Amino acid sequence: MLEEKPTAAFVLSLIGGIFVLLGGIWLAIAGAIIAIFTAGAGLLLGVFAIFGIIIIIGAVMMYASPESAKGWGIIVLILGIISLIGIVTALGGILSIIGGALAIVWKPSAAPPPPPS
């Protein structure tokens, strides 16, 4: 029998994580240029890339292990909210928030009753 999985939460979280990762890489590169004038800017902005990686891991884990979808959904939701700080990562943050919320409220459908004997 096929196991039911939180597919919508997985897809939205995965896409959101990819956007946050790409935005974080872009911010880290731009921050490295700014770091010539301001110490530590590149490192701080590179944190968004790490958030993107964690969101992607959370999305994969909520799909691979549906029983832990709620826990991973909370992590994805929190990192999505934090990702809203970066203008470039805002779209990924919004998608991650929606995906995390869907994972938190996701419940597998009830098992059908056994056939009468």
N, C-alpha and C positions, 0 to 999 in steps of 0.2 A: 504494500500500500504506500502511496506517495505521501510524504510528509508535507504538510502545509507550511509555507514560509512567508515572511513579511516582505513580499516582492516590491511593493510600492515604496516602502520605507528604505529598502536596500537601494533601489534605483535612484531615488531622490538624494539619499545620503551620499551615494557613490559619485553622482554628478556634482553635487555640492562640494564634496571633498576634492575632486579634481580641479574645480574652479578655485577653491581656496589654495590648493597646492600651487597651481600655475600663477595665481595672483601673488602668493607669498614669494615664489621664485623671482617674479618680476620686481616686487618690492625690495627683495634682498639685493638684486643687481642695481636697482636705482639707489638703494641705501648705501651700497658700496661706493657709488660715485659721490653721494652726499657725504659719506664718511671721511672723505678727503678733508672736508671742512668741519665736520661734526663727528667727534669720536663716538663709536658705538651704534650709530644709526643702522648700519647694515646688519649687525647682529640682532638688534631688536626687531627689525622688519623680517628677518629670516625665520623668526618664531612662527609667523603665519604659515610658512611652508611646512613646519613641523606639525602645526595644527591640521593642515590638509592631509598629511600622511596618517595622523591618528584618526581623522574622520573616515578616511578610506578603509583603514583597518577595522574601525567600528562597523562600517557598512558591510564589509565582507563577513565579519564575525556574526552580525545579527542574521545574515542569510545562512551562514554555515551552521550556526547553532541557534535555532529559533527559540529555544527555551531561555536563552540569555539575551533575547532581543530587547527587553525592557532596560536592562543595565547598560547595554551598548547604546541604546537610544538616548539615555540620560547623558552619556558622555558626548555623543554627537550633538545633542541639543545645546549643551553648555559651550562646547567649542564653536558651534554655529553662532551663538550669541556673541561670544568674544570676537569672532571673525567679522562681525558687523562694524567693528572699530575701523578696520582698514577699508577705505573706499573701494579699492580694487577687488577686495575679497568679499564685498557685501552681497553680491548675487549668490556666491557659493555659500555664504552664511545663511541667507534666507532659505535656500534649498536644503541645507543641513538642518535648520530649525524645523522645517516641515517634515523632513525624513525622520528626524529624531522623535518628533511628536507622534508621528504615525507608528513608530516602533514601540513607543511607550504605551499607546492605547491598543496595540494589536493583540488580538487573542485568536488562537486557532478555533475553527468552527468545532462545535461539539461532535463527538463521535456518534455515528448512527447507532441506534439500539440494536442489540443482537437479534437475529431472526427468531421468531417463535419456534419452540421445539415441539 
